[in-house]
């Protein structure tokens, strides 16, 4: 997939000025859908706004550097929405786990981070 380089630069700028808030720890359940268990820490960027009016969602992986590695575009028929979620510090395996977590999702890896394990 061909993603313009300025997309990643703008996303980095968004991250630089935002506080990451983890509100669902790895292993916790979704507040409304209790059969949904979060495989990694999940949260949002405080003070930002996503397309759904809530704050921008983030998944946080195990890599020490919490850099933007990829995004997931998800379609959720239960919530009747489409969202973009940022993946920070995620290994390839964690990114695959996040992709499998979402129904109807697309993973877009950052080209300069593709060789991270």
SERORO-836315 format. One line per 5 residues: number of its first residue (from 0); their letters; for each residue x, y, z of C-alpha. Coordinates in steps of 0.001 Angstrom, whole numbers. Each point is the difference from the previous one (the first is absolute). Layout:
% residues N
NUM	a	X:Y:Z ~ ...
% end
This chain:
% residues 117
0	xxxxx	0:0:0 ~ 1392:3382:-974 ~ -357:2421:2927 ~ 1470:3491:-471 ~ 2981:687:2293
5	xxxxx	-1602:3132:1389 ~ -2753:-2165:1527 ~ 2547:-1592:2343 ~ 1663:3360:733 ~ -3329:1577:953
10	xxxxx	-884:-3002:2158 ~ 3369:325:1779 ~ -775:3677:649 ~ -3354:-944:1486 ~ 1703:-2498:2309
15	xxxxx	2687:2462:1126 ~ -2534:2339:1536 ~ -2382:-2535:1537 ~ -103:-1906:3258 ~ -578:-3745:-414
20	xxxxx	-2719:-1224:2354 ~ -342:-3766:481 ~ -3532:-745:1108 ~ -213:-3691:-893 ~ 2881:-2155:1136
25	xxxxx	1079:-3183:-1737 ~ -2389:-2766:1098 ~ -2860:2335:984 ~ -3461:-211:-1557 ~ -1941:2551:-2018
30	xxxxx	-2468:1928:2193 ~ -3025:-778:-2211 ~ 1104:-3214:-1729 ~ 1303:-2147:2858 ~ 926:-2859:-2349
35	xxxxx	2644:2289:-1550 ~ 3401:-260:1731 ~ 2777:2455:-859 ~ 3182:-1819:-1114 ~ 2207:3097:569
40	xxxxx	-263:3290:1856 ~ -2532:2286:-1683 ~ -763:3640:514 ~ -138:3389:-1641 ~ 1833:3257:-595
45	xxxxx	-1323:2583:2470 ~ -1199:3214:-1574 ~ -404:-1402:-3520 ~ -3125:-673:-2043 ~ -656:-2948:-2310
50	xxxxx	-2699:-319:-2619 ~ -2459:-1430:2535 ~ 355:3063:2248 ~ 1957:-1925:2642 ~ 3748:248:469
55	xxxxx	2435:-1737:-2388 ~ 429:-3664:979 ~ 3394:-1627:529 ~ 1286:-3524:481 ~ 3220:-275:1998
60	xxxxx	2422:-2826:-637 ~ 3005:-1365:1859 ~ 2823:1795:-1834 ~ 1766:2516:2274 ~ -281:2834:-2524
65	xxxxx	-3637:1034:-208 ~ 343:1077:-3639 ~ -2766:-126:-2575 ~ 472:-3297:-1863 ~ -3303:-433:-1811
70	xxxxx	-3683:844:-76 ~ -3054:-2193:-50 ~ -3097:1126:-1866 ~ -2941:-1873:1505 ~ -3654:-435:-879
75	xxxxx	-2139:-986:2989 ~ -3575:-982:-873 ~ -944:-368:3691 ~ 850:3651:681 ~ -961:1134:-3504
80	xxxxx	3299:1828:-541 ~ 3274:139:-1865 ~ 3162:1071:1839 ~ 3750:372:-311 ~ 2125:-1229:2893
85	xxxxx	3696:775:463 ~ 2407:-2826:887 ~ 2868:1115:2223 ~ 3040:-2174:724 ~ -1554:-3146:-1472
90	xxxxx	1875:-3026:-1271 ~ -1155:-1740:-3185 ~ -1684:-2668:2130 ~ -1798:2605:2114 ~ -1169:1824:-3132
95	xxxxx	-1381:-3301:-1334 ~ -1788:-586:3323 ~ -1559:3476:-135 ~ -1098:-551:-3591 ~ -1675:-3291:983
100	xxxxx	-1703:1755:2949 ~ -1943:2312:-2316 ~ -2839:-1088:-2257 ~ 461:1266:-3539 ~ 3386:1647:456
105	xxxxx	2957:1035:-2107 ~ 3570:337:1307 ~ 2271:2643:-1525 ~ 3620:-352:1123 ~ 2321:2955:-53
110	xxxxx	2597:-681:-2727 ~ 3012:1112:2055 ~ -1066:-2280:2886 ~ -840:-3142:-1952 ~ 3100:-1876:1064
115	xx	-758:240:3737 ~ -788:-3375:1446
% end
